[in-house]
């Protein structure tokens, strides 16, 4: 149980680091390089995805022994599906529950955080030949 809690805490820190990298790249691309905001967002999100992958692979789940191409493919597909589901649920809650628009994504991401953690732990950052630890 202690190992699980350490991984969960490390995963939370990973989210913060990823967000800070995302914001830093977005800011730098727009304010320093002069790239349009929309493209700066894209650069920030792409950076955040790679930062999350590498920290999860090498630190949070210590899964560097697994095939990196297969692992990255599973990570990207599942990340896109999670993001799509988060967007759908956010829009539905906003429209149907009449909640403040900035509260809804915080609620959704707070819940999906745990789903992502356990999915990544069991299906993405695991050595398929050995099963989950």
VOBA-1610 file (N, C-alpha, C; in pm, whole numbers, padded with zeros to 5 digits, always signed):
BEGIN
Unk+00083-00120+00000Unk+00000+00000+00000Unk+00087+00126+00000Unk+00198+00120+00072Unk+00287+00237+00078Unk+00343+00270-00060Unk+00378+00165-00136Unk+00430+00186-00272Unk+00326+00250-00362Unk+00201+00209-00345Unk+00092+00266-00424Unk+00075+00414-00393Unk+00079+00449-00266Unk+00063+00590-00227Unk+00179+00675-00276Unk+00300+00619-00274Unk+00416+00692-00327Unk+00400+00716-00477Unk+00353+00613-00548Unk+00330+00630-00692Unk+00222+00734-00718Unk+00116+00730-00639Unk+00006+00826-00657Unk+00055+00968-00633Unk+00135+00988-00529Unk+00190+01121-00500Unk+00284+01165-00612Unk+00367+01073-00661Unk+00459+01107-00770Unk+00381+01140-00898Unk+00271+01070-00919Unk+00187+01097-01036Unk+00125+01237-01026Unk+00085+01275-00905Unk+00029+01410-00884Unk+00136+01516-00911Unk+00257+01494-00863Unk+00366+01588-00888Unk+00396+01595-01038Unk+00389+01481-01104Unk+00410+01476-01249Unk+00311+01567-01320Unk+00186+01565-01276Unk+00084+01652-01336Unk+00118+01799-01320Unk+00168+01835-01204Unk+00207+01975-01179Unk+00327+02013-01267Unk+00427+01927-01272Unk+00545+01954-01355Unk+00505+01967-01502Unk+00419+01877-01547Unk+00372+01881-01685Unk+00298+02011-01715Unk+00212+02052-01623Unk+00138+02177-01640Unk+00234+02296-01647Unk+00332+02300-01559Unk+00428+02411-01560Unk+00508+02414-01691Unk+00547+02297-01741Unk+00617+02291-01870Unk+00525+02339-01982Unk+00400+02294-01978Unk+00301+02335-02076Unk+00288+02488-02078Unk+00271+02546-01961Unk+00254+02692-01953Unk+00380+02765-01995Unk+00496+02713-01954Unk+00622+02777-01991Unk+00646+02778-02140Unk+00621+02666-02206Unk+00639+02657-02352Unk+00536+02746-02421Unk+00411+02742-02373Unk+00307+02826-02433Unk+00346+02974-02424Unk+00389+03015-02306Unk+00431+03154-02286Unk+00550+03190-02376Unk+00652+03105-02375Unk+00773+03133-02454Unk+00743+03141-02603Unk+00664+03048-02652Unk+00633+03049-02795Unk+00556+03175-02834Unk+00461+03215-02749Unk+00379+03330-02784Unk+00451+03463-02755Unk+00503+03478-02635Unk+00558+03606-02592Unk+00699+03634-02644Unk+00779+03530-02657Unk+00919+03550-02697Unk+00939+03526-02846Unk+00883+03415-02894Unk+00903+03379-03035Unk+00801+03447-03126Unk+00683+03482-03072Unk+00582+03551-03151Unk+00486+03458-03225Unk+00477+03334-03181Unk+00386+03236-03242Unk+00243+03268-03197Unk+00146+03242-03284Unk+00005+03265-03249Unk-00033+03183-03126Unk-00126+03236-03047Unk-00167+03171-02923Unk-00210+03027-02947Unk-00289+03004-03051Unk-00341+02869-03077Unk-00228+02769-03101Unk-00127+02810-03177Unk-00013+02722-03200Unk+00073+02708-03075Unk+00078+02813-02996Unk+00152+02807-02870Unk+00087+02707-02775Unk-00048+02707-02770Unk-00119+02607-02691Unk-00079+02466-02735Unk-00080+02443-02865Unk-00045+02311-02918Unk+00096+02271-02876Unk+00190+02363-02888Unk+00327+02335-02846Unk+00336+02302-02698Unk+00261+02375-02618Unk+00259+02349-02474Unk+00201+02213-02441Unk+00089+02178-02505Unk+00026+02049-02479Unk+00115+01934-02523Unk+00177+01946-02638Unk+00267+01840-02686Unk+00383+01823-02587Unk+00438+01934-02542Unk+00546+01927-02444Unk+00498+01857-02317Unk+00381+01893-02270Unk+00325+01831-02150Unk+00305+01681-02164Unk+00262+01638-02281Unk+00242+01495-02305Unk+00376+01421-02296Unk+00479+01474-02360Unk+00610+01409-02356Unk+00669+01410-02215Unk+00655+01521-02145Unk+00706+01530-02008Unk+00636+01425-01921Unk+00505+01416-01931Unk+00429+01318-01853Unk+00475+01176-01885Unk+00489+01146-02013Unk+00531+01012-02053Unk+00666+00977-01991Unk+00764+01063-02008Unk+00899+01032-01961Unk+00906+01022-01809Unk+00838+01110-01738Unk+00841+01102-01591Unk+00769+00975-01544Unk+00656+00944-01606Unk+00586+00821-01568Unk+00671+00697-01598Unk+00732+00696-01714Unk+00812+00580-01756Unk+00933+00558-01665Unk+01005+00664-01633Unk+01131+00649-01563Unk+01125+00672-01412Unk+01022+00741-01364Unk+01018+00774-01222Unk+00895+00714-01153Unk+00776+00754-01195Unk+00654+00716-01124Unk+00637+00564-01123Unk+00643+00502-01242Unk+00617+00359-01252Unk+00742+00276-01276Unk+00857+00340-01290Unk+00984+00272-01313Unk+00967+00160-01416Unk+00921+00198-01534Unk+00888+00100-01638Unk+00980+00111-01758Unk+01105+00148-01735Unk+01198+00167-01845Unk+01240+00035-01910Unk+01209-00077-01847Unk+01243-00208-01900Unk+01151-00250-02016Unk+01035-00189-02027Unk+00937-00227-02130Unk+00974-00164-02264Unk+00919-00220-02370Unk+00940-00170-02506Unk+00889-00025-02515Unk+00977+00072-02544Unk+00935+00212-02543Unk+00835+00248-02653Unk+00846+00186-02769Unk+00754+00218-02878Unk+00613+00169-02845Unk+00603+00047-02800Unk+00473-00009-02762Unk+00413+00069-02645Unk+00497+00100-02548Unk+00451+00173-02431Unk+00404+00314-02469Unk+00482+00383-02551Unk+00444+00518-02591Unk+00315+00516-02673Unk+00298+00416-02757Unk+00175+00404-02836Unk+00054+00387-02744Unk+00066+00297-02647Unk-00044+00277-02551Unk-00072+00406-02474Unk+00036+00476-02436Unk+00020+00601-02362Unk-00054+00706-02445Unk-00011+00723-02571Unk-00073+00825-02656Unk-00220+00794-02683Unk-00251+00670-02719Unk-00390+00633-02748Unk-00476+00653-02624Unk-00430+00604-02510Unk-00510+00618-02389Unk-00521+00764-02345Unk-00414+00841-02362Unk-00420+00984-02326Unk-00523+01058-02411Unk-00524+01029-02541Unk-00622+01094-02629Unk-00764+01054-02592Unk-00785+00927-02559Unk-00918+00881-02519Unk-00960+00946-02387Unk-00868+00953-02291Unk-00901+01019-02164Unk-00934+01166-02187Unk-00854+01235-02265Unk-00880+01378-02292Unk-01015+01398-02361Unk-01045+01312-02457Unk-01174+01321-02525Unk-01290+01299-02430Unk-01277+01199-02344Unk-01383+01171-02245Unk-01396+01287-02147Unk-01282+01343-02104Unk-01287+01458-02014Unk-01360+01576-02078Unk-01332+01600-02203Unk-01398+01710-02273Unk-01548+01687-02283Unk-01586+01566-02322Unk-01728+01532-02335Unk-01801+01547-02201Unk-01746+01492-02096Unk-01809+01501-01964Unk-01813+01645-01916Unk-01708+01721-01942Unk-01706+01862-01902Unk-01820+01939-01970Unk-01835+01919-02099Unk-01941+01990-02172Unk-02079+01946-02122Unk-02096+01815-02104Unk-02227+01765-02056Unk-02260+01820-01918Unk-02164+01815-01826Unk-02190+01868-01692Unk-02220+02018-01695Unk-02145+02090-01774Unk-02168+02234-01784Unk-02309+02264-01834Unk-02350+02192-01936Unk-02481+02220-01996Unk-02597+02165-01913Unk-02577+02050-01852Unk-02689+01984-01783Unk-02698+02017-01634Unk-02586+02044-01569Unk-02587+02064-01424Unk-02587+02210-01384Unk-02572+02300-01480Unk-02572+02443-01453Unk-02471+02481-01344Unk-02351+02429-01360Unk-02242+02460-01268Unk-02153+02568-01330Unk-02079+02643-01248Unk-01988+02744-01302Unk-01887+02681-01399Unk-01861+02748-01509Unk-01781+02689-01616Unk-01638+02657-01576Unk-01581+02726-01479Unk-01445+02696-01437Unk-01439+02586-01330Unk-01551+02562-01264Unk-01557+02456-01162Unk-01566+02319-01229Unk-01638+02311-01339Unk-01663+02183-01404Unk-01534+02111-01446Unk-01443+02176-01519Unk-01323+02102-01559Unk-01236+02059-01440Unk-01237+02137-01333Unk-01161+02099-01214Unk-01221+01972-01154Unk-01354+01965-01149Unk-01421+01846-01099Unk-01389+01724-01186Unk-01398+01742-01315Unk-01377+01631-01408Unk-01233+01581-01402Unk-01138+01671-01406Unk-00997+01631-01403Unk-00961+01569-01269Unk-01022+01616-01161Unk-00995+01558-01030Unk-01037+01412-01023Unk-01148+01379-01086Unk-01195+01240-01089Unk-01114+01159-01189Unk-01090+01213-01307Unk-01018+01138-01410Unk-00873+01112-01372Unk-00818+01196-01284Unk-00681+01176-01235Unk-00663+01033-01183Unk-00757+00987-01103Unk-00746+00854-01045Unk-00765+00745-01151Unk-00857+00768-01243Unk-00876+00672-01352Unk-00751+00658-01436Unk-00690+00771-01468Unk-00565+00769-01547Unk-00454+00698-01471Unk-00440+00731-01345Unk-00334+00670-01265Unk-00345+00518-01268Unk-00461+00466-01235Unk-00477+00320-01226Unk-00470+00254-01364Unk-00520+00322-01466Unk-00510+00266-01602Unk-00365+00263-01648Unk-00295+00374-01632Unk-00154+00378-01672Unk-00074+00272-01595Unk-00102+00259-01468Unk-00029+00164-01383Unk-00053+00020-01427Unk-00176-00011-01466Unk-00210-00149-01499Unk-00192-00184-01646Unk-00204-00085-01736Unk-00206-00117-01879Unk-00098-00052-01964Unk-00042+00058-01919Unk+00054+00129-02003Unk+00196+00107-01954Unk+00222+00135-01828Unk+00358+00129-01775Unk+00380-00001-01697Unk+00361-00111-01767Unk+00375-00243-01705Unk+00450-00333-01803Unk+00529-00423-01750Unk+00598-00521-01833Unk+00499-00634-01859Unk+00451-00645-01980Unk+00348-00742-02014Unk+00394-00886-01991Unk+00522-00911-01994Unk+00570-01047-01973Unk+00567-01087-01824Unk+00563-00986-01736Unk+00564-01014-01592Unk+00433-00979-01524Unk+00343-00905-01590Unk+00221-00858-01525Unk+00252-00739-01437Unk+00154-00689-01367Unk+00176-00573-01280Unk+00241-00615-01150Unk+00321-00530-01092Unk+00392-00563-00969Unk+00297-00572-00852
//
